[in-house]
C-alpha cells in the first residue's frame, strides 16, 4: 500500500496498558521488552570514573567509595591511594550510614556530604547536607532548623555555607555553628531567592543563583519574582512504578509556574548581602529591556561581580561589571545577533585574574575572544571555518585549552594554543574527546570514544600523553563486540546542502534483498545526532530485528557554523521537514530499501519533527512514531520557543505554520503517540490537543501512556517499553505489511 496517496483512516485506537509483539496477541507480554533492555538506558550506559574531584592543587583527587561510606584520596599521577579522606565510621559528633555525594571547599579543608536526595526538576534537588571538617573529623548537620537544603555554596575561605530552604537564603557560619537568614520574603509560587525557577533551570542550565565575593564579605544573589507567571498543573496517580498510595483512589495534583511562549516570565533582580552588617542592597540596571540574568559569577582576585544579561528576544547580550558595595554597574561587553545569541556564549564565560574569555559565534563560527575587565578586546584566540565547542581555560605558561569540531563537524578534538599562536592536538585526531582538567591544567582526564569504540577514560598530562588508563570499558565492549552491526556514515543532498547521516544495516545484510527502514532524528537547533562517538541505543537492536536504521542531521543542527543553524529562525520545522523527506526519498531509491516501508520516529523535538513530516503533503512515510512531541510552540516555554521563534505576537504566521496541531488533516500514515503524564517539560496537553483534533476529524491513531513518568520516561524498565512498543508498531505497520 502506498501511503503517499491514500489517507490513513483505518488503524486501531489503543490506550494500551501492555505491549504486543507482532507474533503475539494484543495485551500479551512482548519479548522485545527484555531483549531491548541492554541496548537502552540505563543498561546501555558505559562505566566511568565516579565522582572524580580534584584537590585544590590538582596533585590528588577524591572519589566516593563503592559502598558510599568513605571518600578516598588518590595521587593524580600514579593513581595510588593516599588516604581515606572521609571515613563515616570514624566521624565525631554525627554518624551517618552512607552518603550519596559530596562537595569540596575551595581550600580543601571541608567537605559537604549529602544523603536522601529528592529531585525537584531536571537538575535541582534538595537533600540532607552535613559539613565535615577534615582536620578534626567533626561532622555536623548543615542546618538544625531546616531538614533539607538546596544548592549549598561554600565561601572561598570555607568558613561559611550559603543555602536555600523554603525559597529563602541562609548562611551557616561554621566557626560559630550559627545560621543567619539573608532573606525572609521567599514564598512558594511567588518569590524564589538564590536558586532558579523552572525555566531558568531547564533552558539556562542553572541551579544556583548565588555568589560569594573573593574577600568573603559579600553574598550576591538573584531574586525571582514569579507571582505573575501562570501556574501549570499536572495530575499524579497511584501508579505502580514508585507507587504512591496517597493517590490510589483519587488523583493528586502537582502545580508549578511555567510560562508558555508570550506569557509573563519571572521578574529577576540582583541583590547583595553584606555579611558584616547583614544589610541587603538592591543593584538596579538602567536598561529596562533586560529580561534574563542567566548566571552571576565573581571575577577571581578582585571584588567585581560579572553579570550577563539578555533581552526578551535573546538577540542582544550585555555583560556588566558590578561593584556590589557601591552598586555601580558598568557595561563591559555587548553582542548582537540577527537571529539569537548562542547559549554557550553566556553559559561558558571563563574568568582569569586579568581578563575573561567568551565563546562567540559572531564571525559565523564559534570562536574564543579575550577581553579585559574594562571591556577592551585583547585578542581573538581562535579562528577558522570550524566551531570551538568548549573552553577549558589557561595554564601558568599561557597555554589555552579548548575543544573543537575538528577535523570534521562529526568529531571533537581537544586542542592547545601556546603563547606563540601554535595549535597542538592533545587528544586523538578523530573521534570524540572530552577533557576534565586539573585546576592548574597540569593533568586532564580524557574521555575518548568513536563510532565503534566505547568510552575509554585516561589520565593524561597537558600535552596529551597518557599516564594511565582509568576505565577502558573492556567488559562493556565485550557485551556488544561482534554482536552488533557497524554504523556507517554517509551524506545526502537536500536543496543543494550535503547533510550528514548514519546508517545501521542488519547484521546479516544482503544487498539483493529489500529492507524496511526506520528513520530516527532529533533535529533541534544546534543539536547533533550524527557524530563520531559511541552511542549505544535502540537503533542497533532494531537493525538486529531486520530494519535499516537511518539518522540525518538536517538544516538547523549544530557543528557546521551559524549560517547552517540560523536557517530555521522564526520557521521551526520548515527546512527540517524538507531535509527529512529528501532523506526518505533518497533511501527509497536505494536498491536494498523497500520504498513503501519507510517509517520515521523521534523524541521531544524529534517527536515534533516526526509529526511535521507525517503531516506534510509530500510525505513518503508509511508510519510515524512520536514520543513526547511538541505540537504547537505556543505550548512550550518562553526561553526556548522565543529564542528561535520570537513571541507569538511577533511571529503569528511562523507559529501557525510550524505547528503540527494545525496540520492534522494532512496525516496520511499510521501514527503512534507516547508520553508521560507527569511531563513537566513537554506537557501532555501537546499530545492530547493533537489527538483531540484527530478525533474531531474521525482520524484514528495508536497511543501509549506512561503514568507519572516525566519527559525522560525512565525507571521500572520504562525506556525498554517505549522502544519495544515502537518496534511492535513498526512491525505491524511497515515490516509485516510489505
Secondary structure in CASP SS format (residue, H / E / C, confidence):
PFRMAT SS
TARGET T0000
AUTHOR 0000-0000-0000
METHOD secondary structure of the structure
MODEL  1
X C 1.00
X C 1.00
X C 1.00
X C 1.00
X C 1.00
X C 1.00
X C 1.00
X C 1.00
X C 1.00
X C 1.00
X C 1.00
X C 1.00
X C 1.00
X E 1.00
X E 1.00
X E 1.00
X C 1.00
X C 1.00
X C 1.00
X C 1.00
X C 1.00
X C 1.00
X C 1.00
X C 1.00
X C 1.00
X C 1.00
X C 1.00
X C 1.00
X C 1.00
X C 1.00
X H 1.00
X H 1.00
X H 1.00
X H 1.00
X H 1.00
X H 1.00
X H 1.00
X H 1.00
X H 1.00
X C 1.00
X C 1.00
X C 1.00
X C 1.00
X C 1.00
X C 1.00
X C 1.00
X C 1.00
X C 1.00
X C 1.00
X C 1.00
X C 1.00
X C 1.00
X E 1.00
X E 1.00
X C 1.00
X C 1.00
X C 1.00
X C 1.00
X C 1.00
X E 1.00
X E 1.00
X E 1.00
X E 1.00
X E 1.00
X C 1.00
X C 1.00
X C 1.00
X C 1.00
X C 1.00
X E 1.00
X E 1.00
X E 1.00
X E 1.00
X E 1.00
X E 1.00
X C 1.00
X C 1.00
X C 1.00
X C 1.00
X C 1.00
X E 1.00
X E 1.00
X E 1.00
X E 1.00
X E 1.00
X E 1.00
X E 1.00
X H 1.00
X H 1.00
X H 1.00
X C 1.00
X E 1.00
X C 1.00
X C 1.00
X C 1.00
X C 1.00
X C 1.00
X C 1.00
X C 1.00
X C 1.00
X E 1.00
X E 1.00
X E 1.00
X E 1.00
X C 1.00
X C 1.00
X C 1.00
X C 1.00
X C 1.00
X E 1.00
X E 1.00
X E 1.00
X E 1.00
X E 1.00
X E 1.00
X E 1.00
X E 1.00
X E 1.00
X E 1.00
X C 1.00
X C 1.00
X C 1.00
X C 1.00
X C 1.00
X E 1.00
X E 1.00
X E 1.00
X E 1.00
X E 1.00
X E 1.00
X E 1.00
X E 1.00
X E 1.00
X C 1.00
X C 1.00
X C 1.00
X C 1.00
X E 1.00
X E 1.00
X E 1.00
X E 1.00
X C 1.00
X C 1.00
X C 1.00
X C 1.00
X C 1.00
X C 1.00
X C 1.00
X E 1.00
X E 1.00
X E 1.00
X E 1.00
X E 1.00
X E 1.00
X C 1.00
X C 1.00
X C 1.00
X C 1.00
X C 1.00
X E 1.00
X E 1.00
X E 1.00
X E 1.00
X E 1.00
X E 1.00
X C 1.00
X C 1.00
X E 1.00
X E 1.00
X E 1.00
X E 1.00
X E 1.00
X E 1.00
X C 1.00
X C 1.00
X C 1.00
X C 1.00
X E 1.00
X E 1.00
X E 1.00
X E 1.00
X C 1.00
X C 1.00
X C 1.00
X C 1.00
X C 1.00
X E 1.00
X C 1.00
X C 1.00
X C 1.00
X E 1.00
X E 1.00
X E 1.00
X C 1.00
X C 1.00
X C 1.00
X C 1.00
X H 1.00
X H 1.00
X H 1.00
X H 1.00
X H 1.00
X H 1.00
X H 1.00
X C 1.00
X C 1.00
X C 1.00
X C 1.00
X C 1.00
X E 1.00
X E 1.00
X E 1.00
X C 1.00
X C 1.00
X C 1.00
X C 1.00
X C 1.00
X E 1.00
X E 1.00
X E 1.00
X E 1.00
X E 1.00
X E 1.00
X E 1.00
X E 1.00
X C 1.00
X C 1.00
X C 1.00
X C 1.00
X C 1.00
X E 1.00
X E 1.00
X E 1.00
X E 1.00
X E 1.00
X E 1.00
X C 1.00
X C 1.00
X C 1.00
X C 1.00
X C 1.00
X C 1.00
X C 1.00
X C 1.00
X H 1.00
X H 1.00
X H 1.00
X C 1.00
X C 1.00
X C 1.00
X C 1.00
X E 1.00
X E 1.00
X E 1.00
X E 1.00
X E 1.00
X E 1.00
X C 1.00
X C 1.00
X E 1.00
X C 1.00
X C 1.00
X C 1.00
X C 1.00
X C 1.00
X C 1.00
X E 1.00
X E 1.00
X E 1.00
X E 1.00
X E 1.00
X E 1.00
X E 1.00
X E 1.00
X C 1.00
X C 1.00
X C 1.00
X C 1.00
X E 1.00
X E 1.00
X E 1.00
X E 1.00
X E 1.00
X C 1.00
X C 1.00
X C 1.00
X C 1.00
X C 1.00
X C 1.00
X E 1.00
X E 1.00
X E 1.00
X C 1.00
X C 1.00
X C 1.00
X E 1.00
X E 1.00
X E 1.00
X C 1.00
X C 1.00
X C 1.00
X C 1.00
X C 1.00
X C 1.00
X E 1.00
X E 1.00
X E 1.00
X E 1.00
X E 1.00
X E 1.00
X E 1.00
X C 1.00
X C 1.00
X C 1.00
X C 1.00
X E 1.00
X E 1.00
X E 1.00
X E 1.00
X E 1.00
X E 1.00
X E 1.00
X E 1.00
X C 1.00
X C 1.00
X C 1.00
X C 1.00
X E 1.00
X E 1.00
X E 1.00
X E 1.00
X E 1.00
X E 1.00
X E 1.00
X E 1.00
X E 1.00
X C 1.00
X C 1.00
X C 1.00
X C 1.00
X C 1.00
X C 1.00
X H 1.00
X H 1.00
X H 1.00
X H 1.00
X H 1.00
X C 1.00
X C 1.00
X E 1.00
X E 1.00
X C 1.00
X C 1.00
X C 1.00
X E 1.00
X E 1.00
X E 1.00
X E 1.00
X E 1.00
X E 1.00
X C 1.00
X C 1.00
X C 1.00
X C 1.00
X C 1.00
X C 1.00
X E 1.00
X E 1.00
X E 1.00
X E 1.00
X E 1.00
X E 1.00
X C 1.00
X C 1.00
X C 1.00
X C 1.00
X E 1.00
X E 1.00
X E 1.00
X E 1.00
X C 1.00
X C 1.00
X C 1.00
X C 1.00
X C 1.00
X C 1.00
X C 1.00
X E 1.00
X E 1.00
X E 1.00
X E 1.00
X E 1.00
X E 1.00
X E 1.00
X C 1.00
X C 1.00
X C 1.00
X C 1.00
X C 1.00
X E 1.00
X E 1.00
X E 1.00
X E 1.00
X E 1.00
X C 1.00
X C 1.00
X C 1.00
X C 1.00
X C 1.00
X C 1.00
X C 1.00
X E 1.00
X E 1.00
X E 1.00
X E 1.00
X E 1.00
X E 1.00
X C 1.00
X C 1.00
X C 1.00
X C 1.00
X C 1.00
X E 1.00
X E 1.00
X E 1.00
X C 1.00
X C 1.00
X C 1.00
X C 1.00
X C 1.00
X C 1.00
X E 1.00
X E 1.00
X E 1.00
X E 1.00
X E 1.00
X E 1.00
X C 1.00
X C 1.00
X C 1.00
X C 1.00
X C 1.00
X E 1.00
X E 1.00
X E 1.00
X E 1.00
X E 1.00
X E 1.00
X E 1.00
X E 1.00
X C 1.00
X C 1.00
X E 1.00
X E 1.00
X E 1.00
X E 1.00
X E 1.00
X E 1.00
X E 1.00
X E 1.00
X E 1.00
X C 1.00
X C 1.00
X C 1.00
X C 1.00
X E 1.00
X E 1.00
X E 1.00
X E 1.00
X E 1.00
X E 1.00
X C 1.00
X C 1.00
X H 1.00
X H 1.00
X H 1.00
X H 1.00
X H 1.00
X H 1.00
X H 1.00
X C 1.00
X C 1.00
X C 1.00
X C 1.00
X C 1.00
X C 1.00
X E 1.00
X E 1.00
X E 1.00
X E 1.00
X E 1.00
X E 1.00
X E 1.00
X E 1.00
X C 1.00
X C 1.00
X E 1.00
X E 1.00
X E 1.00
X E 1.00
X E 1.00
X E 1.00
X E 1.00
X E 1.00
X C 1.00
X C 1.00
X C 1.00
X C 1.00
X C 1.00
X C 1.00
X C 1.00
X C 1.00
X C 1.00
X C 1.00
X E 1.00
X E 1.00
X E 1.00
X E 1.00
X E 1.00
X E 1.00
X C 1.00
X C 1.00
X C 1.00
X C 1.00
X C 1.00
X C 1.00
X C 1.00
X C 1.00
X C 1.00
X C 1.00
X C 1.00
X C 1.00
X C 1.00
X C 1.00
X C 1.00
X C 1.00
X C 1.00
X H 1.00
X H 1.00
X H 1.00
X H 1.00
X H 1.00
X H 1.00
X H 1.00
X C 1.00
X C 1.00
X C 1.00
X E 1.00
X E 1.00
X E 1.00
X E 1.00
X E 1.00
X E 1.00
X C 1.00
X C 1.00
X C 1.00
X C 1.00
X C 1.00
X C 1.00
X C 1.00
X C 1.00
X H 1.00
X H 1.00
X H 1.00
X H 1.00
X H 1.00
X C 1.00
X C 1.00
X C 1.00
X C 1.00
X C 1.00
X C 1.00
X C 1.00
X H 1.00
X H 1.00
X H 1.00
X H 1.00
X H 1.00
X H 1.00
X H 1.00
X H 1.00
X H 1.00
X H 1.00
X H 1.00
X H 1.00
X H 1.00
X H 1.00
X H 1.00
X C 1.00
X C 1.00
X C 1.00
X C 1.00
X E 1.00
X E 1.00
X E 1.00
X E 1.00
X E 1.00
X E 1.00
X E 1.00
X E 1.00
X E 1.00
X E 1.00
X E 1.00
X C 1.00
X H 1.00
X H 1.00
X H 1.00
X H 1.00
X H 1.00
X H 1.00
X H 1.00
X H 1.00
X H 1.00
X H 1.00
X C 1.00
X C 1.00
X C 1.00
X C 1.00
X C 1.00
X C 1.00
X C 1.00
X C 1.00
X E 1.00
X E 1.00
X E 1.00
X E 1.00
X E 1.00
X C 1.00
X C 1.00
X C 1.00
X C 1.00
X C 1.00
X H 1.00
X H 1.00
X H 1.00
X C 1.00
X E 1.00
X H 1.00
X H 1.00
X H 1.00
X H 1.00
X H 1.00
X H 1.00
X H 1.00
X H 1.00
X C 1.00
X C 1.00
X C 1.00
X C 1.00
X C 1.00
X C 1.00
X H 1.00
X H 1.00
X H 1.00
X H 1.00
X H 1.00
X H 1.00
X C 1.00
X C 1.00
X H 1.00
X H 1.00
X H 1.00
X H 1.00
X H 1.00
X H 1.00
X H 1.00
X C 1.00
X C 1.00
X C 1.00
X E 1.00
X E 1.00
X E 1.00
X E 1.00
X E 1.00
X E 1.00
X E 1.00
X C 1.00
X C 1.00
X C 1.00
X C 1.00
X C 1.00
X C 1.00
X C 1.00
X H 1.00
X H 1.00
X H 1.00
X H 1.00
X H 1.00
X H 1.00
X H 1.00
X H 1.00
X H 1.00
X H 1.00
X H 1.00
X H 1.00
X H 1.00
X H 1.00
X C 1.00
X C 1.00
X C 1.00
X C 1.00
X E 1.00
X E 1.00
X E 1.00
X E 1.00
X E 1.00
X C 1.00
X C 1.00
X C 1.00
X C 1.00
X C 1.00
X C 1.00
X C 1.00
X C 1.00
X C 1.00
X C 1.00
X C 1.00
X H 1.00
X H 1.00
X H 1.00
X H 1.00
X H 1.00
X H 1.00
X H 1.00
X H 1.00
X H 1.00
X H 1.00
X H 1.00
X H 1.00
X H 1.00
X H 1.00
X H 1.00
X H 1.00
X H 1.00
X H 1.00
X C 1.00
X C 1.00
X C 1.00
END
